[in-house]
Amino acid sequence: MSSDRGELFGRVVDVANRPVSGAAVAVSGTEPHPDIAAVTSADGRFHFGRLKPGAYRVAAHAGGRSQSADVVVTAGARLDVEIRFER
């Protein structure tokens, strides 16, 4: 990983803490951060690498449910986030 970028690792789970496979995850930030997207793996995990430092919103959508979290990515660091769907 480049020291001027950060990485975001995450997991999407349901209210019972079970992984949510196939959830659409989008990361958006203030300019000049572009919006980027991914789909969770079978274990509910996702990864966004080489992100510019700054504030981002991570939003997950699956089965009519949505949830988001605000995060701050730091240069040279790994950030872990869990998004939990309520009911």
PDB file of N, CA, C and O in Angstrom:
ATOM      1  N   MET A   1       0.849  -1.178   0.000  1.00  0.00           N
ATOM      2  CA  MET A   1       0.000   0.000   0.000  1.00  0.00           C
ATOM      3  C   MET A   1       0.889   1.233   0.000  1.00  0.00           C
ATOM      4  O   MET A   1       1.866   1.304   0.745  1.00  0.00           O
ATOM      5  N   SER A   2       0.553   2.188  -0.826  1.00  0.00           N
ATOM      6  CA  SER A   2       1.268   3.447  -0.895  1.00  0.00           C
ATOM      7  C   SER A   2       1.019   4.239   0.390  1.00  0.00           C
ATOM      8  O   SER A   2      -0.093   4.235   0.917  1.00  0.00           O
ATOM      9  N   SER A   3       2.048   4.915   0.890  1.00  0.00           N
ATOM     10  CA  SER A   3       1.905   5.634   2.152  1.00  0.00           C
ATOM     11  C   SER A   3       1.042   6.888   2.038  1.00  0.00           C
ATOM     12  O   SER A   3       0.661   7.464   3.057  1.00  0.00           O
ATOM     13  N   ASP A   4       0.725   7.323   0.812  1.00  0.00           N
ATOM     14  CA  ASP A   4      -0.145   8.494   0.662  1.00  0.00           C
ATOM     15  C   ASP A   4      -1.601   8.113   0.452  1.00  0.00           C
ATOM     16  O   ASP A   4      -2.428   8.986   0.187  1.00  0.00           O
ATOM     17  N   ARG A   5      -1.939   6.829   0.562  1.00  0.00           N
ATOM     18  CA  ARG A   5      -3.306   6.324   0.391  1.00  0.00           C
ATOM     19  C   ARG A   5      -3.692   5.482   1.593  1.00  0.00           C
ATOM     20  O   ARG A   5      -2.839   5.069   2.378  1.00  0.00           O
ATOM     21  N   GLY A   6      -4.988   5.231   1.725  1.00  0.00           N
ATOM     22  CA  GLY A   6      -5.487   4.377   2.797  1.00  0.00           C
ATOM     23  C   GLY A   6      -6.312   3.246   2.224  1.00  0.00           C
ATOM     24  O   GLY A   6      -6.630   3.240   1.035  1.00  0.00           O
ATOM     25  N   GLU A   7      -6.659   2.290   3.068  1.00  0.00           N
ATOM     26  CA  GLU A   7      -7.480   1.162   2.651  1.00  0.00           C
ATOM     27  C   GLU A   7      -8.676   1.045   3.575  1.00  0.00           C
ATOM     28  O   GLU A   7      -8.587   1.310   4.774  1.00  0.00           O
ATOM     29  N   LEU A   8      -9.795   0.642   2.994  1.00  0.00           N
ATOM     30  CA  LEU A   8     -11.022   0.447   3.749  1.00  0.00           C
ATOM     31  C   LEU A   8     -11.459  -1.004   3.593  1.00  0.00           C
ATOM     32  O   LEU A   8     -11.733  -1.465   2.485  1.00  0.00           O
ATOM     33  N   PHE A   9     -11.520  -1.710   4.701  1.00  0.00           N
ATOM     34  CA  PHE A   9     -12.001  -3.087   4.734  1.00  0.00           C
ATOM     35  C   PHE A   9     -13.309  -3.088   5.508  1.00  0.00           C
ATOM     36  O   PHE A   9     -13.449  -2.362   6.492  1.00  0.00           O
ATOM     37  N   GLY A  10     -14.264  -3.893   5.076  1.00  0.00           N
ATOM     38  CA  GLY A  10     -15.522  -3.898   5.796  1.00  0.00           C
ATOM     39  C   GLY A  10     -16.272  -5.194   5.673  1.00  0.00           C
ATOM     40  O   GLY A  10     -15.911  -6.093   4.914  1.00  0.00           O
ATOM     41  N   ARG A  11     -17.337  -5.258   6.454  1.00  0.00           N
ATOM     42  CA  ARG A  11     -18.207  -6.423   6.475  1.00  0.00           C
ATOM     43  C   ARG A  11     -19.625  -5.942   6.669  1.00  0.00           C
ATOM     44  O   ARG A  11     -19.881  -5.048   7.475  1.00  0.00           O
ATOM     45  N   VAL A  12     -20.551  -6.536   5.927  1.00  0.00           N
ATOM     46  CA  VAL A  12     -21.968  -6.233   6.068  1.00  0.00           C
ATOM     47  C   VAL A  12     -22.635  -7.443   6.718  1.00  0.00           C
ATOM     48  O   VAL A  12     -22.491  -8.573   6.252  1.00  0.00           O
ATOM     49  N   VAL A  13     -23.368  -7.184   7.807  1.00  0.00           N
ATOM     50  CA  VAL A  13     -24.042  -8.254   8.539  1.00  0.00           C
ATOM     51  C   VAL A  13     -25.496  -7.871   8.794  1.00  0.00           C
ATOM     52  O   VAL A  13     -25.870  -6.700   8.723  1.00  0.00           O
ATOM     53  N   ASP A  14     -26.319  -8.900   9.096  1.00  0.00           N
ATOM     54  CA  ASP A  14     -27.707  -8.619   9.443  1.00  0.00           C
ATOM     55  C   ASP A  14     -27.828  -8.461  10.956  1.00  0.00           C
ATOM     56  O   ASP A  14     -26.832  -8.530  11.676  1.00  0.00           O
ATOM     57  N   VAL A  15     -29.035  -8.252  11.424  1.00  0.00           N
ATOM     58  CA  VAL A  15     -29.266  -8.006  12.841  1.00  0.00           C
ATOM     59  C   VAL A  15     -28.830  -9.178  13.721  1.00  0.00           C
ATOM     60  O   VAL A  15     -28.537  -8.987  14.901  1.00  0.00           O
ATOM     61  N   ALA A  16     -28.783 -10.396  13.155  1.00  0.00           N
ATOM     62  CA  ALA A  16     -28.342 -11.588  13.891  1.00  0.00           C
ATOM     63  C   ALA A  16     -26.841 -11.834  13.724  1.00  0.00           C
ATOM     64  O   ALA A  16     -26.340 -12.894  14.100  1.00  0.00           O
ATOM     65  N   ASN A  17     -26.125 -10.855  13.160  1.00  0.00           N
ATOM     66  CA  ASN A  17     -24.677 -10.922  12.942  1.00  0.00           C
ATOM     67  C   ASN A  17     -24.272 -11.949  11.882  1.00  0.00           C
ATOM     68  O   ASN A  17     -23.127 -12.400  11.872  1.00  0.00           O
ATOM     69  N   ARG A  18     -25.194 -12.324  10.992  1.00  0.00           N
ATOM     70  CA  ARG A  18     -24.877 -13.221   9.871  1.00  0.00           C
ATOM     71  C   ARG A  18     -24.390 -12.373   8.702  1.00  0.00           C
ATOM     72  O   ARG A  18     -24.906 -11.276   8.486  1.00  0.00           O
ATOM     73  N   PRO A  19     -23.403 -12.858   7.941  1.00  0.00           N
ATOM     74  CA  PRO A  19     -22.912 -12.090   6.797  1.00  0.00           C
ATOM     75  C   PRO A  19     -23.975 -11.915   5.727  1.00  0.00           C
ATOM     76  O   PRO A  19     -24.795 -12.805   5.501  1.00  0.00           O
ATOM     77  N   VAL A  20     -23.956 -10.766   5.072  1.00  0.00           N
ATOM     78  CA  VAL A  20     -24.881 -10.479   3.975  1.00  0.00           C
ATOM     79  C   VAL A  20     -24.088 -10.565   2.676  1.00  0.00           C
ATOM     80  O   VAL A  20     -23.289  -9.682   2.365  1.00  0.00           O
ATOM     81  N   SER A  21     -24.314 -11.626   1.931  1.00  0.00           N
ATOM     82  CA  SER A  21     -23.636 -11.867   0.663  1.00  0.00           C
ATOM     83  C   SER A  21     -24.340 -11.107  -0.459  1.00  0.00           C
ATOM     84  O   SER A  21     -25.568 -11.026  -0.481  1.00  0.00           O
ATOM     85  N   GLY A  22     -23.570 -10.554  -1.382  1.00  0.00           N
ATOM     86  CA  GLY A  22     -24.135  -9.897  -2.554  1.00  0.00           C
ATOM     87  C   GLY A  22     -24.698  -8.512  -2.308  1.00  0.00           C
ATOM     88  O   GLY A  22     -25.415  -7.986  -3.159  1.00  0.00           O
ATOM     89  N   ALA A  23     -24.396  -7.906  -1.171  1.00  0.00           N
ATOM     90  CA  ALA A  23     -24.859  -6.539  -0.909  1.00  0.00           C
ATOM     91  C   ALA A  23     -24.070  -5.560  -1.775  1.00  0.00           C
ATOM     92  O   ALA A  23     -22.863  -5.714  -1.962  1.00  0.00           O
ATOM     93  N   ALA A  24     -24.758  -4.567  -2.294  1.00  0.00           N
ATOM     94  CA  ALA A  24     -24.096  -3.502  -3.054  1.00  0.00           C
ATOM     95  C   ALA A  24     -23.556  -2.485  -2.054  1.00  0.00           C
ATOM     96  O   ALA A  24     -24.292  -1.977  -1.207  1.00  0.00           O
ATOM     97  N   VAL A  25     -22.261  -2.196  -2.164  1.00  0.00           N
ATOM     98  CA  VAL A  25     -21.617  -1.246  -1.260  1.00  0.00           C
ATOM     99  C   VAL A  25     -21.044  -0.113  -2.098  1.00  0.00           C
ATOM    100  O   VAL A  25     -20.308  -0.351  -3.056  1.00  0.00           O
ATOM    101  N   ALA A  26     -21.381   1.112  -1.736  1.00  0.00           N
ATOM    102  CA  ALA A  26     -20.871   2.287  -2.443  1.00  0.00           C
ATOM    103  C   ALA A  26     -20.142   3.184  -1.457  1.00  0.00           C
ATOM    104  O   ALA A  26     -20.566   3.352  -0.314  1.00  0.00           O
ATOM    105  N   VAL A  27     -19.039   3.754  -1.919  1.00  0.00           N
ATOM    106  CA  VAL A  27     -18.266   4.681  -1.111  1.00  0.00           C
ATOM    107  C   VAL A  27     -18.267   6.009  -1.844  1.00  0.00           C
ATOM    108  O   VAL A  27     -17.900   6.085  -3.017  1.00  0.00           O
ATOM    109  N   SER A  28     -18.679   7.042  -1.152  1.00  0.00           N
ATOM    110  CA  SER A  28     -18.664   8.374  -1.751  1.00  0.00           C
ATOM    111  C   SER A  28     -17.981   9.331  -0.797  1.00  0.00           C
ATOM    112  O   SER A  28     -18.047   9.177   0.422  1.00  0.00           O
ATOM    113  N   GLY A  29     -17.327  10.318  -1.376  1.00  0.00           N
ATOM    114  CA  GLY A  29     -16.622  11.307  -0.574  1.00  0.00           C
ATOM    115  C   GLY A  29     -16.736  12.677  -1.180  1.00  0.00           C
ATOM    116  O   GLY A  29     -17.273  12.858  -2.273  1.00  0.00           O
ATOM    117  N   THR A  30     -16.223  13.630  -0.457  1.00  0.00           N
ATOM    118  CA  THR A  30     -16.216  14.985  -0.979  1.00  0.00           C
ATOM    119  C   THR A  30     -15.179  15.083  -2.084  1.00  0.00           C
ATOM    120  O   THR A  30     -14.249  14.278  -2.133  1.00  0.00           O
ATOM    121  N   GLU A  31     -15.323  16.042  -2.957  1.00  0.00           N
ATOM    122  CA  GLU A  31     -14.370  16.208  -4.065  1.00  0.00           C
ATOM    123  C   GLU A  31     -12.968  16.285  -3.512  1.00  0.00           C
ATOM    124  O   GLU A  31     -12.793  16.882  -2.450  1.00  0.00           O
ATOM    125  N   PRO A  32     -11.977  15.739  -4.136  1.00  0.00           N
ATOM    126  CA  PRO A  32     -11.989  15.110  -5.450  1.00  0.00           C
ATOM    127  C   PRO A  32     -12.159  13.605  -5.408  1.00  0.00           C
ATOM    128  O   PRO A  32     -11.680  12.914  -6.307  1.00  0.00           O
ATOM    129  N   HIS A  33     -12.815  13.079  -4.406  1.00  0.00           N
ATOM    130  CA  HIS A  33     -13.016  11.641  -4.284  1.00  0.00           C
ATOM    131  C   HIS A  33     -14.130  11.173  -5.215  1.00  0.00           C
ATOM    132  O   HIS A  33     -15.252  11.668  -5.115  1.00  0.00           O
ATOM    133  N   PRO A  34     -13.857  10.248  -6.103  1.00  0.00           N
ATOM    134  CA  PRO A  34     -14.921   9.710  -6.957  1.00  0.00           C
ATOM    135  C   PRO A  34     -15.770   8.700  -6.188  1.00  0.00           C
ATOM    136  O   PRO A  34     -15.310   8.131  -5.198  1.00  0.00           O
ATOM    137  N   ASP A  35     -16.983   8.478  -6.628  1.00  0.00           N
ATOM    138  CA  ASP A  35     -17.815   7.424  -6.053  1.00  0.00           C
ATOM    139  C   ASP A  35     -17.349   6.093  -6.611  1.00  0.00           C
ATOM    140  O   ASP A  35     -17.097   5.969  -7.809  1.00  0.00           O
ATOM    141  N   ILE A  36     -17.233   5.088  -5.735  1.00  0.00           N
ATOM    142  CA  ILE A  36     -16.803   3.763  -6.159  1.00  0.00           C
ATOM    143  C   ILE A  36     -17.748   2.730  -5.551  1.00  0.00           C
ATOM    144  O   ILE A  36     -18.410   3.003  -4.550  1.00  0.00           O
ATOM    145  N   ALA A  37     -17.811   1.542  -6.156  1.00  0.00           N
ATOM    146  CA  ALA A  37     -18.757   0.530  -5.698  1.00  0.00           C
ATOM    147  C   ALA A  37     -18.135  -0.864  -5.710  1.00  0.00           C
ATOM    148  O   ALA A  37     -17.150  -1.123  -6.402  1.00  0.00           O
ATOM    149  N   ALA A  38     -18.743  -1.754  -4.921  1.00  0.00           N
ATOM    150  CA  ALA A  38     -18.324  -3.153  -4.848  1.00  0.00           C
ATOM    151  C   ALA A  38     -19.535  -3.981  -4.430  1.00  0.00           C
ATOM    152  O   ALA A  38     -20.591  -3.442  -4.099  1.00  0.00           O
ATOM    153  N   VAL A  39     -19.362  -5.295  -4.454  1.00  0.00           N
ATOM    154  CA  VAL A  39     -20.382  -6.237  -3.991  1.00  0.00           C
ATOM    155  C   VAL A  39     -19.731  -7.112  -2.933  1.00  0.00           C
ATOM    156  O   VAL A  39     -18.590  -7.544  -3.092  1.00  0.00           O
ATOM    157  N   THR A  40     -20.461  -7.375  -1.848  1.00  0.00           N
ATOM    158  CA  THR A  40     -19.882  -8.185  -0.779  1.00  0.00           C
ATOM    159  C   THR A  40     -19.697  -9.641  -1.209  1.00  0.00           C
ATOM    160  O   THR A  40     -20.455 -10.167  -2.023  1.00  0.00           O
ATOM    161  N   SER A  41     -18.687 -10.265  -0.650  1.00  0.00           N
ATOM    162  CA  SER A  41     -18.390 -11.676  -0.912  1.00  0.00           C
ATOM    163  C   SER A  41     -19.344 -12.557  -0.101  1.00  0.00           C
ATOM    164  O   SER A  41     -20.216 -12.050   0.605  1.00  0.00           O
ATOM    165  N   ALA A  42     -19.176 -13.863  -0.207  1.00  0.00           N
ATOM    166  CA  ALA A  42     -20.029 -14.819   0.500  1.00  0.00           C
ATOM    167  C   ALA A  42     -19.986 -14.613   2.015  1.00  0.00           C
ATOM    168  O   ALA A  42     -20.958 -14.913   2.709  1.00  0.00           O
ATOM    169  N   ASP A  43     -18.863 -14.102   2.532  1.00  0.00           N
ATOM    170  CA  ASP A  43     -18.762 -13.864   3.973  1.00  0.00           C
ATOM    171  C   ASP A  43     -19.079 -12.414   4.345  1.00  0.00           C
ATOM    172  O   ASP A  43     -18.751 -11.964   5.443  1.00  0.00           O
ATOM    173  N   GLY A  44     -19.724 -11.681   3.418  1.00  0.00           N
ATOM    174  CA  GLY A  44     -20.164 -10.315   3.698  1.00  0.00           C
ATOM    175  C   GLY A  44     -19.083  -9.256   3.648  1.00  0.00           C
ATOM    176  O   GLY A  44     -19.310  -8.116   4.052  1.00  0.00           O
ATOM    177  N   ARG A  45     -17.913  -9.621   3.159  1.00  0.00           N
ATOM    178  CA  ARG A  45     -16.783  -8.688   3.187  1.00  0.00           C
ATOM    179  C   ARG A  45     -16.632  -7.894   1.885  1.00  0.00           C
ATOM    180  O   ARG A  45     -17.026  -8.333   0.805  1.00  0.00           O
ATOM    181  N   PHE A  46     -16.043  -6.707   2.044  1.00  0.00           N
ATOM    182  CA  PHE A  46     -15.708  -5.856   0.898  1.00  0.00           C
ATOM    183  C   PHE A  46     -14.399  -5.133   1.196  1.00  0.00           C
ATOM    184  O   PHE A  46     -13.957  -5.074   2.343  1.00  0.00           O
ATOM    185  N   HIS A  47     -13.789  -4.588   0.155  1.00  0.00           N
ATOM    186  CA  HIS A  47     -12.501  -3.897   0.293  1.00  0.00           C
ATOM    187  C   HIS A  47     -12.388  -2.799  -0.753  1.00  0.00           C
ATOM    188  O   HIS A  47     -12.715  -3.000  -1.922  1.00  0.00           O
ATOM    189  N   PHE A  48     -11.930  -1.655  -0.322  1.00  0.00           N
ATOM    190  CA  PHE A  48     -11.601  -0.560  -1.231  1.00  0.00           C
ATOM    191  C   PHE A  48     -10.175  -0.148  -0.915  1.00  0.00           C
ATOM    192  O   PHE A  48      -9.878   0.274   0.202  1.00  0.00           O
ATOM    193  N   GLY A  49      -9.290  -0.269  -1.900  1.00  0.00           N
ATOM    194  CA  GLY A  49      -7.890   0.068  -1.703  1.00  0.00           C
ATOM    195  C   GLY A  49      -7.529   1.391  -2.360  1.00  0.00           C
ATOM    196  O   GLY A  49      -8.264   1.916  -3.196  1.00  0.00           O
ATOM    197  N   ARG A  50      -6.403   1.901  -1.968  1.00  0.00           N
ATOM    198  CA  ARG A  50      -5.819   3.117  -2.565  1.00  0.00           C
ATOM    199  C   ARG A  50      -6.780   4.300  -2.545  1.00  0.00           C
ATOM    200  O   ARG A  50      -6.944   4.992  -3.550  1.00  0.00           O
ATOM    201  N   LEU A  51      -7.408   4.526  -1.405  1.00  0.00           N
ATOM    202  CA  LEU A  51      -8.304   5.677  -1.257  1.00  0.00           C
ATOM    203  C   LEU A  51      -7.500   6.894  -0.812  1.00  0.00           C
ATOM    204  O   LEU A  51      -6.602   6.786   0.024  1.00  0.00           O
ATOM    205  N   LYS A  52      -7.823   8.032  -1.367  1.00  0.00           N
ATOM    206  CA  LYS A  52      -7.204   9.276  -0.915  1.00  0.00           C
ATOM    207  C   LYS A  52      -7.685   9.557   0.504  1.00  0.00           C
ATOM    208  O   LYS A  52      -8.835   9.268   0.834  1.00  0.00           O
ATOM    209  N   PRO A  53      -6.821  10.117   1.344  1.00  0.00           N
ATOM    210  CA  PRO A  53      -7.246  10.458   2.704  1.00  0.00           C
ATOM    211  C   PRO A  53      -8.435  11.422   2.672  1.00  0.00           C
ATOM    212  O   PRO A  53      -8.513  12.301   1.813  1.00  0.00           O
ATOM    213  N   GLY A  54      -9.343  11.247   3.605  1.00  0.00           N
ATOM    214  CA  GLY A  54     -10.491  12.134   3.703  1.00  0.00           C
ATOM    215  C   GLY A  54     -11.720  11.446   4.252  1.00  0.00           C
ATOM    216  O   GLY A  54     -11.677  10.278   4.638  1.00  0.00           O
ATOM    217  N   ALA A  55     -12.818  12.186   4.283  1.00  0.00           N
ATOM    218  CA  ALA A  55     -14.084  11.694   4.805  1.00  0.00           C
ATOM    219  C   ALA A  55     -14.881  11.008   3.701  1.00  0.00           C
ATOM    220  O   ALA A  55     -14.948  11.490   2.570  1.00  0.00           O
ATOM    221  N   TYR A  56     -15.484   9.874   4.052  1.00  0.00           N
ATOM    222  CA  TYR A  56     -16.279   9.100   3.116  1.00  0.00           C
ATOM    223  C   TYR A  56     -17.566   8.640   3.788  1.00  0.00           C
ATOM    224  O   TYR A  56     -17.630   8.539   5.014  1.00  0.00           O
ATOM    225  N   ARG A  57     -18.584   8.363   2.992  1.00  0.00           N
ATOM    226  CA  ARG A  57     -19.788   7.676   3.449  1.00  0.00           C
ATOM    227  C   ARG A  57     -19.803   6.324   2.761  1.00  0.00           C
ATOM    228  O   ARG A  57     -19.675   6.234   1.540  1.00  0.00           O
ATOM    229  N   VAL A  58     -19.962   5.263   3.561  1.00  0.00           N
ATOM    230  CA  VAL A  58     -20.051   3.901   3.049  1.00  0.00           C
ATOM    231  C   VAL A  58     -21.506   3.475   3.189  1.00  0.00           C
ATOM    232  O   VAL A  58     -22.041   3.439   4.297  1.00  0.00           O
ATOM    233  N   ALA A  59     -22.146   3.152   2.069  1.00  0.00           N
ATOM    234  CA  ALA A  59     -23.560   2.767   2.087  1.00  0.00           C
ATOM    235  C   ALA A  59     -23.718   1.364   1.523  1.00  0.00           C
ATOM    236  O   ALA A  59     -23.159   1.039   0.476  1.00  0.00           O
ATOM    237  N   ALA A  60     -24.486   0.532   2.226  1.00  0.00           N
ATOM    238  CA  ALA A  60     -24.747  -0.837   1.788  1.00  0.00           C
ATOM    239  C   ALA A  60     -26.241  -1.009   1.539  1.00  0.00           C
ATOM    240  O   ALA A  60     -27.074  -0.489   2.283  1.00  0.00           O
ATOM    241  N   HIS A  61     -26.566  -1.753   0.471  1.00  0.00           N
ATOM    242  CA  HIS A  61     -27.953  -1.996   0.090  1.00  0.00           C
ATOM    243  C   HIS A  61     -28.111  -3.476  -0.281  1.00  0.00           C
ATOM    244  O   HIS A  61     -27.307  -4.023  -1.035  1.00  0.00           O
ATOM    245  N   ALA A  62     -29.158  -4.116   0.257  1.00  0.00           N
ATOM    246  CA  ALA A  62     -29.464  -5.514  -0.089  1.00  0.00           C
ATOM    247  C   ALA A  62     -30.869  -5.845   0.374  1.00  0.00           C
ATOM    248  O   ALA A  62     -31.269  -5.490   1.482  1.00  0.00           O
ATOM    249  N   GLY A  63     -31.615  -6.527  -0.484  1.00  0.00           N
ATOM    250  CA  GLY A  63     -32.933  -7.011  -0.110  1.00  0.00           C
ATOM    251  C   GLY A  63     -33.871  -5.946   0.423  1.00  0.00           C
ATOM    252  O   GLY A  63     -34.653  -6.214   1.335  1.00  0.00           O
ATOM    253  N   GLY A  64     -33.809  -4.750  -0.126  1.00  0.00           N
ATOM    254  CA  GLY A  64     -34.667  -3.664   0.321  1.00  0.00           C
ATOM    255  C   GLY A  64     -34.194  -2.970   1.585  1.00  0.00           C
ATOM    256  O   GLY A  64     -34.861  -2.063   2.082  1.00  0.00           O
ATOM    257  N   ARG A  65     -33.066  -3.380   2.103  1.00  0.00           N
ATOM    258  CA  ARG A  65     -32.505  -2.759   3.305  1.00  0.00           C
ATOM    259  C   ARG A  65     -31.336  -1.868   2.935  1.00  0.00           C
ATOM    260  O   ARG A  65     -30.614  -2.142   1.977  1.00  0.00           O
ATOM    261  N   SER A  66     -31.154  -0.803   3.697  1.00  0.00           N
ATOM    262  CA  SER A  66     -30.026   0.113   3.479  1.00  0.00           C
ATOM    263  C   SER A  66     -29.470   0.545   4.821  1.00  0.00           C
ATOM    264  O   SER A  66     -30.198   0.686   5.804  1.00  0.00           O
ATOM    265  N   GLN A  67     -28.169   0.751   4.839  1.00  0.00           N
ATOM    266  CA  GLN A  67     -27.508   1.259   6.036  1.00  0.00           C
ATOM    267  C   GLN A  67     -26.232   1.939   5.595  1.00  0.00           C
ATOM    268  O   GLN A  67     -25.643   1.553   4.586  1.00  0.00           O
ATOM    269  N   SER A  68     -25.791   2.947   6.333  1.00  0.00           N
ATOM    270  CA  SER A  68     -24.562   3.636   5.966  1.00  0.00           C
ATOM    271  C   SER A  68     -23.746   3.982   7.201  1.00  0.00           C
ATOM    272  O   SER A  68     -24.238   3.947   8.329  1.00  0.00           O
ATOM    273  N   ALA A  69     -22.495   4.314   6.958  1.00  0.00           N
ATOM    274  CA  ALA A  69     -21.586   4.732   8.026  1.00  0.00           C
ATOM    275  C   ALA A  69     -20.660   5.796   7.466  1.00  0.00           C
ATOM    276  O   ALA A  69     -20.246   5.724   6.309  1.00  0.00           O
ATOM    277  N   ASP A  70     -20.338   6.782   8.291  1.00  0.00           N
ATOM    278  CA  ASP A  70     -19.372   7.806   7.914  1.00  0.00           C
ATOM    279  C   ASP A  70     -18.013   7.415   8.487  1.00  0.00           C
ATOM    280  O   ASP A  70     -17.905   7.053   9.658  1.00  0.00           O
ATOM    281  N   VAL A  71     -16.983   7.490   7.654  1.00  0.00           N
ATOM    282  CA  VAL A  71     -15.641   7.084   8.059  1.00  0.00           C
ATOM    283  C   VAL A  71     -14.633   8.116   7.592  1.00  0.00           C
ATOM    284  O   VAL A  71     -14.917   8.931   6.714  1.00  0.00           O
ATOM    285  N   VAL A  72     -13.448   8.072   8.192  1.00  0.00           N
ATOM    286  CA  VAL A  72     -12.342   8.926   7.771  1.00  0.00           C
ATOM    287  C   VAL A  72     -11.154   8.034   7.449  1.00  0.00           C
ATOM    288  O   VAL A  72     -10.677   7.285   8.301  1.00  0.00           O
ATOM    289  N   VAL A  73     -10.683   8.120   6.215  1.00  0.00           N
ATOM    290  CA  VAL A  73      -9.534   7.342   5.756  1.00  0.00           C
ATOM    291  C   VAL A  73      -8.276   8.174   5.957  1.00  0.00           C
ATOM    292  O   VAL A  73      -8.240   9.359   5.623  1.00  0.00           O
ATOM    293  N   THR A  74      -7.244   7.539   6.508  1.00  0.00           N
ATOM    294  CA  THR A  74      -5.976   8.202   6.789  1.00  0.00           C
ATOM    295  C   THR A  74      -4.882   7.623   5.903  1.00  0.00           C
ATOM    296  O   THR A  74      -4.882   6.426   5.613  1.00  0.00           O
ATOM    297  N   ALA A  75      -3.964   8.456   5.479  1.00  0.00           N
ATOM    298  CA  ALA A  75      -2.854   8.012   4.634  1.00  0.00           C
ATOM    299  C   ALA A  75      -2.046   6.928   5.339  1.00  0.00           C
ATOM    300  O   ALA A  75      -1.707   7.054   6.516  1.00  0.00           O
ATOM    301  N   GLY A  76      -1.740   5.851   4.593  1.00  0.00           N
ATOM    302  CA  GLY A  76      -0.909   4.771   5.098  1.00  0.00           C
ATOM    303  C   GLY A  76      -1.569   3.880   6.127  1.00  0.00           C
ATOM    304  O   GLY A  76      -0.894   3.086   6.781  1.00  0.00           O
ATOM    305  N   ALA A  77      -2.886   3.998   6.283  1.00  0.00           N
ATOM    306  CA  ALA A  77      -3.575   3.230   7.327  1.00  0.00           C
ATOM    307  C   ALA A  77      -4.666   2.338   6.753  1.00  0.00           C
ATOM    308  O   ALA A  77      -5.176   2.560   5.655  1.00  0.00           O
ATOM    309  N   ARG A  78      -5.000   1.327   7.532  1.00  0.00           N
ATOM    310  CA  ARG A  78      -6.111   0.420   7.216  1.00  0.00           C
ATOM    311  C   ARG A  78      -7.252   0.775   8.156  1.00  0.00           C
ATOM    312  O   ARG A  78      -7.055   0.919   9.363  1.00  0.00           O
ATOM    313  N   LEU A  79      -8.447   0.915   7.592  1.00  0.00           N
ATOM    314  CA  LEU A  79      -9.636   1.207   8.377  1.00  0.00           C
ATOM    315  C   LEU A  79     -10.602   0.044   8.222  1.00  0.00           C
ATOM    316  O   LEU A  79     -10.867  -0.399   7.105  1.00  0.00           O
ATOM    317  N   ASP A  80     -11.131  -0.456   9.336  1.00  0.00           N
ATOM    318  CA  ASP A  80     -12.111  -1.539   9.320  1.00  0.00           C
ATOM    319  C   ASP A  80     -13.462  -0.989   9.764  1.00  0.00           C
ATOM    320  O   ASP A  80     -13.549  -0.245  10.741  1.00  0.00           O
ATOM    321  N   VAL A  81     -14.517  -1.364   9.038  1.00  0.00           N
ATOM    322  CA  VAL A  81     -15.860  -0.906   9.368  1.00  0.00           C
ATOM    323  C   VAL A  81     -16.840  -2.070   9.237  1.00  0.00           C
ATOM    324  O   VAL A  81     -16.708  -2.907   8.344  1.00  0.00           O
ATOM    325  N   GLU A  82     -17.820  -2.113  10.129  1.00  0.00           N
ATOM    326  CA  GLU A  82     -18.890  -3.099  10.021  1.00  0.00           C
ATOM    327  C   GLU A  82     -20.192  -2.354   9.835  1.00  0.00           C
ATOM    328  O   GLU A  82     -20.501  -1.423  10.578  1.00  0.00           O
ATOM    329  N   ILE A  83     -20.954  -2.771   8.837  1.00  0.00           N
ATOM    330  CA  ILE A  83     -22.268  -2.189   8.586  1.00  0.00           C
ATOM    331  C   ILE A  83     -23.298  -3.243   8.947  1.00  0.00           C
ATOM    332  O   ILE A  83     -23.289  -4.348   8.406  1.00  0.00           O
ATOM    333  N   ARG A  84     -24.184  -2.892   9.865  1.00  0.00           N
ATOM    334  CA  ARG A  84     -25.185  -3.843  10.360  1.00  0.00           C
ATOM    335  C   ARG A  84     -26.570  -3.368   9.924  1.00  0.00           C
ATOM    336  O   ARG A  84     -26.993  -2.252  10.227  1.00  0.00           O
ATOM    337  N   PHE A  85     -27.264  -4.256   9.200  1.00  0.00           N
ATOM    338  CA  PHE A  85     -28.644  -3.958   8.818  1.00  0.00           C
ATOM    339  C   PHE A  85     -29.526  -4.139  10.028  1.00  0.00           C
ATOM    340  O   PHE A  85     -29.422  -5.137  10.742  1.00  0.00           O
ATOM    341  N   GLU A  86     -30.384  -3.185  10.256  1.00  0.00           N
ATOM    342  CA  GLU A  86     -31.377  -3.287  11.332  1.00  0.00           C
ATOM    343  C   GLU A  86     -32.593  -3.998  10.767  1.00  0.00           C
ATOM    344  O   GLU A  86     -32.999  -3.696   9.645  1.00  0.00           O
ATOM    345  N   ARG A  87     -33.162  -4.886  11.463  1.00  0.00           N
ATOM    346  CA  ARG A  87     -34.368  -5.634  11.097  1.00  0.00           C
ATOM    347  C   ARG A  87     -34.555  -5.839   9.654  1.00  0.00           C
ATOM    348  O   ARG A  87     -35.537  -6.456   9.241  1.00  0.00           O
TER     349      ARG A  87
END
